[in-house]
């Protein structure tokens, strides 16, 4: 999807009704409501919000809440230094560390210069001086904070800020926030500020004008949003936690319960069967347990192939009745669950044989052996090692070894983080190793058939049922692989366009094969024969279904993606022909279920936005989804699709916005006709709105957007918010805005955010009338 699956600003058009307010130093989108039953924020409250927005310490307020902690930092440095003076001091270069700005040393040095009013620096700072500086930068008054920022800009301390001085602070702020702003851009932004504030054409601005800039910047986010949502209206119908859990997990639950019942029933049936046989006198309950586990292994070895039959699952997804009761989005998770069941079965089956059954056969009395199971061994009582040398034991041990290799290399650490493994194992891990080792299953199934044909105590052919379990799943899986090979060979595609972006992202546009149809949210497999004729990697389609080409974005997160990026980059530089690629698909994914909801929230982290690009383009262009439904007991075609979509894209690099810059412009243009998609970009490398290190950037951003509607970060009409989103506040606002509605939440990205989003969805679903249904891309 957004990676090789080895595994990832609001569109504010002139007609949009969205506005903003600041809460907890975050920018949160809301929608203007009618005055009825709403709490009006007074002008004083708005002004207070504006004052609270200016801070010199980012999250230091939470890390260093009291002067005592700053003092501890001072004492730590002073104690470790050789003190020649009677009073403890720290060097000026230690100021940043003491106040918690160690990661932005240059800005802290400039801040110290503003606090000392550019006086000749002394050799060191005493604790009393540091306390004075700390009190000034933590002063809550707006005038005090603005004065410090004015002095930060006013390098010659003449009470005037020139265009050149503003430019220098812009470049400093950009560097502090890891932004790429050119000298020309800085000159343009500085001229914009002078033009906006210097009404008398004096060529400079003064303190009062700077205060106006920050107040207006605050109001651009706060005062327009003159109403707040009532978080808990009296008429909201809440849902109990038990009801929420049932609604959320009932499809997973009944599948897992059915699976457990079948496994338990098979185990019990075989356990009871061998409890009544003569061999029980020799091996006891060890034999019963081993045979019971063997029966569950047959079942699970057959079942584990079904969740990875992608063509079958994609086809079944189209049936709404089946899709409503079977959680196809959890196919990979169910595949892993069955693998866990196989591991338990192997341990129980193999372990009891090796540790209990075989020693009992070799060690029982000869008379008992001859009377019970001697005929099965041609009346020869074997030793322990003779039993291990038989076909049954050898094939069983070989299967265990092969499955142990495949299972170990498929776990999280060796598959996705090979660099974290001990250095001798790093070259033996990674996605390619996982992919090839997983194909050992072919040999495992061959050994399984051989193993089932040579059993110690089962001579009746009708009891050798392994082939009955696995025949249909193996044939289904094999036919799928053959169909994939034939289909990919028939798809003849050409590279229409190849583009490389910052962050080593490759964008490919390939011609759409005749008859290739797909829905937004689906993905395809991609192969580059020049790299490997065996490796196929899945990527989400970022093109809309109605377009005449297929688009994918590939980020270099593995060996294969790095190689294909390098090949196309070299081809672009040398202007030679592009490498050949082959495609296979399309295949269904979790985000494809967005058509079930009228309101969808799409959350992508980094390259994780890719599964949602085709969706928002599809929705923005107003393409209806055709589903089969029933009206008055008659089958009818129903037009269905989201009426509103929210895309939250969180990234830590400014260059990432270039990946989908054309998409943001396209959606912004479409929103002028019908505002159905809101895009919200969040750049985490920039200090949160209101921090002094990003205050000037916020003001410039507001001025630039007001003048020509272009964001200075993304260079599109989609405005960029600073720092990480406040998800609870965002979802609370959505719950208020769409009271009583059902919202589909789709997430693609690192798993660290999954629990937080699930928790928020559960909390608001059980305490408000809005229902949030969470989906995650699984790979």
N, C-alpha and C positions, 0 to 999 in steps of 0.2 A: 504494500500500500504506500505509505509514505517513505518506507525504506525498502530494502530487499526482502522485507519480512523475515529476515533472519533476526529476522524479526519474524516521528514527528515531531477607534476611530470609527468611527462610525461613518457610514455612508451618509453624509450630511448634505443632501441636495437642498436647493432653494425651496423646494416644496415639502421637505421633511418636517415632521412635527416633533422631532427629537430635540431635547435640550439637555443641559448637564448641571449637576451640582457636585460639590466636593464634600466628601465625608471620609473621616479617618485618613485624610491626605490621599485619597484616591479619586479618580474621575469616574463617575458612574453614570451610564446612560439612563435617562428616564424619558417619559413621554408626557407632554403637557395634558393636564386633565381640566375638565370644566370646574368652575369654582364651587359647585355644590358639594357640601360635606367634606371639604378639604381644609387643611390647616394652612393659612396664609403666613408665609414668612415675612416678617416686617423688614423695613429697610435697615433697622438697627441690627437685626439678625444677620442680614446679608453682609453688612459692613463688618460685623464680628467675624463671619466666616472668612472674609478677605484678609483680615488681620491675622487670623490663625494660620493662614496659608504660608506665611513667610517664616522659614526656619533655617538655622545654620547647621543644625545637626540632624542627620537623616534619621536612622533608627537608633541613633545614640541615645535618644530620649528614653528608649526602652532598655538599652544596655547600660547606660550610665545615668541613672535617675537622680542621683544625688552627687553633690560635690565630693563627698567622701570617697567615691569610687575614682574620681579624677585625681584626688589627692593620693590615693593608693598607687596610681600609675606614676605620679610624680615621685613619690617616695621610692618606688621600685627602681626608677632610673637613677635618682640621686644617690641611692645606697650603692648601686653597682659602679658608680663613677668615682674617680679619685678626687676628693674634695679638698681644695687648698684653702677655701674661704670658710669662715665660721658659720655662714648661713648656707643651707643646702640649695643648690641651683641645678637647673637642667639647661642644656643647650637649646638655642632657638630651633634647631632642626628636630628637637624632640617635642615641639609644641603639637604637631599633628598627632603623634601617638597619644599624648596626654589627653587630648580632647576627643579622641576616637576617630580621627580623620587620617589614619595612617595610610589608607589605601588611596588617598588623594593628597599626597604631600605637597604638590605644587600649589593647589588651591589653598591649602592650610597656610602655606608660607605667605601667599598674597593676603589672606585674611588677617594674619598677624601684622602684616604691613599696614593694613587699614586700621587695625586696633591701635597701633602705635603711631598712627598718622605719619607714616614714612620717616620717622625719626631715625637717626643713625643707630643701628642695632647695637645693643650691648653684647657682651660676650655670653650672657646667660640670662635665664628667667628665674626669679625667685618664686617661692610658693605664693606669697602675697600678690605678686604681679599676675601670676597665673590665675589666682582667684578673682582678681579684678577683670581679667579678660573673660573668664568663664561667666561671670555675672552679666557682663555686657552681651555676650552672644546668646545667653539664655533668657535675656530680658524679653518679656512677652509683649511689650508695647510695639505697635507697628512702626511708630516713628523711630524708635531706637534701632530696630532691625533695618529699616530703610536707610538710616543714616550710615550704618556700617557698610551696607552695600554701596551706597553712594561713594564713601571713602575708598572702597575696593576699586571702583571705577576711576575715581579722581586721583590719578597717580601723582600729580604734582601739587595736590592739596590747595588748589586755587579757588575751590568752590564751584567749579564748572567742569562739566563732562563733555569733551569734544567727540566728534565722530571717530577719530582715531583711537581714543581711549575706550569707547564702546566696542570698537572692532577687536581690540586686544582682549577685553573681557569675554567677548563672544568666542574667540578662539580658545581662551582658557577654559571656558565652560564646556566647549565641545570636546576638548582633550580630556577633561575630567570625566565626562560622561561617555567616553569612547565613541564619539561621533566623528564622522568624516565631513567636515565643513571646509571648503576651499577658501582661499584668501578673497576671491571674487564674491563668494557667497557672504562671507563675513562683512565685506564692504557694502554689499547690497542691504543686508539686515541692519547694519549700523545707520546707513542712510535712511532706511525706512523708519527707524526710531526717531532720528532727528527731524525728519519730515512730519511725523505724527505729533511730536511734542513741541518742537521749536516753531511756534506760531508766529514769532516776531522775526524769524530769519536771522538770529544772532550767531548761528553756527555752533551753539552749545546748549546744554540743558542744565537746569539747577535742581536742587533737592526737591522742591515742591512739584516739579514736573515728573521727576522719577517716582514720587509717591503716587501721582496720578496714573502713571503707567502700570504700576503693580495693582492699584485698586481696580482699574478698568480690566486688567487681566483676570483678577479674581471674579469680578462681576460677569465677565464673559462666560464663566462656568456656573456662577451661583445665582445672580439676580434674575436671570431669565427664567430659571426654574423656581418660580415663586411659590410653588406648592410642594408639599411632601405627601408621600403616600401614608395612609393609615395602615400600619403593619398588621393590625388585628381588628378588622371591622366586626361588629357584633353578629352580622349575618353570615359569616364564613362557616361553612360546614367542614369540620376537621375529620381526619381519618385516624383510626387507632393504629398503633404500631403493628399489631398482629395482622390487621387487614392489609396494611401496606406491604408487609413481608410476604403475605400470601399472594397478593396481586403481582408482586415483583418476581417471586421465585417459584410460583406454582408449576410452571412448565418445566423448569429444571428439576424440581422436586419429584414430579411424577415419573420422569424419565429415569432418574437415579433410583427411585424406589422400585420401579419395575426391574431395573438391572440387578439390584440387590436381591430382589425376590427370586429372580431366575437363577442367579448364582447360588443362593442359599438352597433353593429347591434341588438343583443339580447335585450340589455337594451332599445334601441329605439323602437323596435317592441312591447315589453311588455308595455312600457310607453305609447305609442300611443293607444294600445288596451284598457287600463284601463282609458285613458282620455275620452273615449266615453261611459263609463258605468255609471249607476245610482249611484254607490257608490262614484263617483267623487264628487257628490253634498255634501256628508258628509265629506269626508276626503281630497278632493282636490288633489293637486300635491304630497302630502305626500304619498298617496296610489300609485300613478304612479311610484314614485321613489322607493318605497319599492318593488313593483312587478318587476320593471325593474332590480333592484339589485338581486332579488331572481332568475331571469332567468340566470343571469351571474353566480350566485352561483352554480346552477345545472351544468352548463357547466364546471366550474372550479373544482368542486368536482369530476367530471368524469375525467377531463384531468390530475389532479395532480397525479393520479396513474400511468400514462403511463411512465413518466421519471424514475420511480423506478422499472420498469419491466426489470430487468437486463438481463434475458435470451433473451428476445425479442430484446433488444438493441444490445446485443452481436451478435445475428444472423443477424440483419440488417446491422451491421458494415461490414459484409463480402461482401455486394453488393456495388461495387464501385460507381455506379450511385447514389444510395440513400445516401451513405456516403459522396458523394461530395457536396450534397445540404443541408443535415441536420447535424447540429453540435452536434453529439452525445456526444462529450466531455463535453458539457455544460448541460448535463441532470440534474445534481444536482442543478446547478444555475437556470435552468428553473423551476425545482421543487420548489425552494425557491421563484421565481418570481410569480408563480401561487399561492403559499401560501400567498404572499402579496396581490394578487388580491382577494383572499378569505377573508382576514382580512378587506379589504376595503368594499367588498360586505356585510359582516356580520354587520359592523358598519352602513352602509347605510340602509340595510334591517331591522335589529333589532332596530337600533336607531330611524328611522322614525316611525316604528310601536309603540314602547314604548313611545316616546316623542310626537308623533303627531296623528297617526291614532287612537290608543286606547282612548286617552282623547277626541277626536272628536266624536267617537262612543258613549261614555258614556255621553257626554255633549251636543249633538245636540238636537234640539226640537223633541218631540215625534212624531209629524205629519210628519216631514221630514224623520225621522227614519223609520216609518211605510211605507211611500210611496216609499222609495228607497231600503233599505237593511233589512227591518224588517223580510221578509220571510226567510232570511238566518239565523236568530236567533230565529225562531219560534215565531216571533212577540213579543219577550221579549227583551226590551232594557237593556243590562247588564251594571253593574257598571265597573269601571276600574279594580278592583280586581277580579271581576267575569271573566273578559276576561283573566287575567293572570292565572286563575285556569283552563282554558280549556286545552284540549290535545294539541292543536296547540301551545299555548304559552308555556306550560310546556316543551314540547319536544324541542322547539326552544331555550328556556333559557338553558336547559340541554346541548344542542349541543354547545352553545356559551361557557359555562363553561368548557366543556371537551376540546374544541379546544383552549381555552385560556391557559389551563394547558399545553397541548402538544406544542403549539407554544412558550410559554415562556421558557420551559425547552429545546427547540431545539435551542435557540439563543446561540451566541458565548460564553458569559460569563458563564452561568450555565453549559453548555455542556463541555467546554474544560478547564475552569479555575474555578472550584468549590471553590478552596481555596481563591479566591478573593471575594467570596460572604460573606455576614454577617454570623457570626458563627452559628446562629440557622438554616440557610438554607444550610450550607455546606453538611450536611448529606443527604439532600433531592435533591442534584444536582449531576452532573457528567454524564458520558456516559451511565451507566446502567439505571439511572433514565430517561434520554432522550429516550433510547431504549424502555423501558417498557411503558413509557407515550405515546410514538408515536403509540403504539398498541391500544390506546383508540379509534383510528379511526374506529375500527370494530364496537364499540358501536355507534359511531357517524353516521355511514352509516345506522345502524338499525333505529336509531332515525330519520334520514333524511327521510327514507321511511314512517315511521309512521306519521311524520310531514306532508308529502306531501299528505297523504290520508285523513287528517282532516283539510281542509282549510275553512276559514270563508265564502269566497265569491265565491268559485269555487266548484260547485256541479257536473259539467259535467266531467265524467271520462276521456274523451279525452283531457281535459286540465290539468289533473294530470300527467305530463310528466316526473317527476323526474326519475322514474325507466327507462324510455327510454334513458336518458342521461347516467346513471351510469351502466346499465346492462352489456354492453360489457367490459368496463374497469375493473369492479369488477370481472367478470368472468375470464378475462385475468390474472389479478393479482392473483386471487385465484388459478387458474391453475398453475401459476408459483410457488407459494408457495408449492403446492402439489408436483409438479415435483421436486422441490429442496429437499423436504423431502424424496421422493422416491429415487432420485439419490444419495443423501448423504448416505442413508441406504445401497445402493448397492456397494458404494465404500468402499472396505475393505483395509485399509492401515496399514502398520507397520512402526514403527520408525526404520529407518536404522542407524541414528546417531543423537546425541543431544550434542551440545557444548555450553558452556556459555562463554561470552566474557566480557571484561571491559565495564563499562557503563551499566551493567545489560542488556545485549543483549543475547537472546537465538536463536541459529541457529538449525533448525530442518531439517533433511533430511528424507523424508518418501517415501515409495515404491510407484511407479507410478501404478495406477490401469489399468487393461487392457482396451484398447480403449481410454484412456485419452489423448487427443491431445490439444495442446495449442500453441500459438505464443508468442514470447518474448515480454515482456511489459504487459502481462495479469496478473490477480490476482485471488486468490482463497479465499473462506471463510473457517475459521478454527473453530472447536468446540472441547472443552474438556469436556466430560460428567462428569468427576470428579469435575469440577468446576460448570458447569451449563448445563442443557440439552436444554436450550432455547437460550443461547447467541452464536451468530456466528459473528466472526470478520474478516474483509478482510485484506489480506497481499499480497504484491507483490511477484511473483515467482522470485527467484534469480538463479534458475537453468536454463540451456539452454534447449530448446525443444527436442534436440536429446539425452539428458541424460536419464538414466533409473530410475531416482528418481526425486522427487519434493523437492525443497529447499525454505525455508522462513527464514527471520530474524525478530525476534520480540524484540522490545525494550520496557522496562517497563515504560509505560506512563499512565497507568490507573490500576484500580482494577483488571480487568481480566488478563491483561498481567503480572502484578506483581504475581498473583497467579500461573499462568502457569509457569513462570520463577522459582518460589520457588519450585513447584512440581518437575520439571525436575532437578533442582539443588540438591534437596534432594535425588532423585533417583540415580543421578550420584555418590553422596557421599556414599550412603548406598549400591550401586551396586544392587539395587532391580530393578524390572521391570519398564519400563517407563509407564507413564499414557497413556491411550488410547486417540487418537485424531480422529476426523472425518473431512472430507473435502467436499467442494462443489464448483463446478466451472468447467472450468475456465470462467472468465468474462473479457470483453474488457475494456481497459483504454486508456487515452489520449496518453500515450507513445507508444501504439501499432501502432500509425500512423507514426512511424519512417520509415516504409517501403516506404512511399510516397516520400522520399527525397534521393538524392545521397549523401548529406553531412548532418550530424546531430551533434548537440551540445547538450550534456546532462549535466545538472547542478543539483547536489544534495547537500543539506546541511544536514550534520549529517547523520541520518538514512534515510534521503530523497534520498540517493543514491540507495536504494534497487530496485526501479522500473527499473533502468538502468543496473543493473548487468547482468541480463539475455540477455539484448540487446547487450552489448559489448561482451559478451561471444559468442553470436550467430554470430555477425559480425566478430569477431576475427577468428572464425573457418570457416568463409567463407560459411555459410549456406545460399543458395539462397532462396528468397521468391517467391512463385508461385502465380501469379495474372492472372486474365482473362482479355485479351485485344483483340484488333481487328487489324488485318493486312490485307490490301486490302479487307476490308469489310467482312473478314472471322474471326470468333472467333478463338482465338489462345491463348496458354499458354505463358505467358511472365515471364521471370526470372527478378525479381526486388529486389532491396535492397540497402542500403547505401554502397558506396564505401569507405567512410571515416567517422570515428566517433571520436569525442572529448568528453572525460568525465572529467568534473571539479568537484572534490569532495572537499568540504570545511567542515572542522570539527575543533572543539576547543580542542579536547583531543587526545593526542598521542595514547592512548590505542584503539581509534576507528579504527585505521588502521588494527588491528588484525581481525576485522570483515570480511574483504575481502582480507586478506593477500594471501590466496591461489589463489584468482581470479587474483590479480595483477601479481603474478608469472606466472600463466597460460597464461595471455594475453601477458606478456613480452616474453614468450617462443614462442607463436604463431606469434608475430610480427617479430621474426627473419626470419620466412618464408615469411611473407607478412605483412609489417607494415601498417595496416589499422586502428588501434585504438591508439589514444594518450590519456593517462591518466595523469591528472594533479591533484596532491594532494596539498591542502593548509591547513596548520596548523595555526590557528589564535592565539593560546596561545603564539607562539614565536614572538619576536619582528621582525619587517620587516627587510629584507635583508639590510645589511649595518649598522644597529644599533650596537653600541659597545657591547650591551648586548647579541647579537647573532652573532657577527663577527667571533668569534673563531669557533662556530658551523658551520657557513657557510664554513669556510676554511676546517674544518675536513670533512664536507660533500663532498666537491669537491675532496679532496684527496682520501677518501674512495671509491667514485664512480669511480674515475680514476683507482684505484688499482684493485678493484674486481667487480665494477658495482653494488654495493649494497648501498642503501640509509640508513643512520644511524637512521632515524626517523621511517620509515615504515618497514625497514629490508627486502625490496624488490628492484628489479631493477627500480621501479617507484620513481622518485625523488620528494621530498617534498619541496614545496615553503613555505616561511615564510610569515605570516600575511595574511590579506584579499586580494583577487584578485582585480586588477584594471580592472573592467569589460569593461570599455570604450576602453582601450588599447587592451585588448584581442579581443574584437569584431572588432575593427578597423583592427587589423592584419588579422583576419579571412576574413574580407571584401576584403582586398588586396590580400590575398592568393587565395581566391576563387572568383575572380572578375567575375561578370556576372552570377553566379550560385545562386541557390535557396537553402537556408540552413534552416533546421528545428531545432528550439531551443525548448528543452523540460526541464521544471523545476519542481522540487519537493522539497518542504521545506516550511519554514515559509513565510507568505505573505508579510513580510517587504521588501523583495527583488524584489517582482513581479513588482512593478511600475518602479523601476530603470531599470530592464531588458527590460520591454516593451518600456520604453522611449528610451533606447539605440538602440533597434531593429528598432524602428520607425525612429530615427535620421539617422542611417546608411542606412536603406532601401530607404529613401527619398533623400539622398545625395551621394550615391554610386550606382554602378550597381549591387551590391549583394543584394539579397532579403532574409530577415530574417523573418521567420514565427514562432511566439511564441506560445507555448502550455504550459499549467499548469495542473498538476494533481489536480482535484477538489474532495474534500471529506468533 
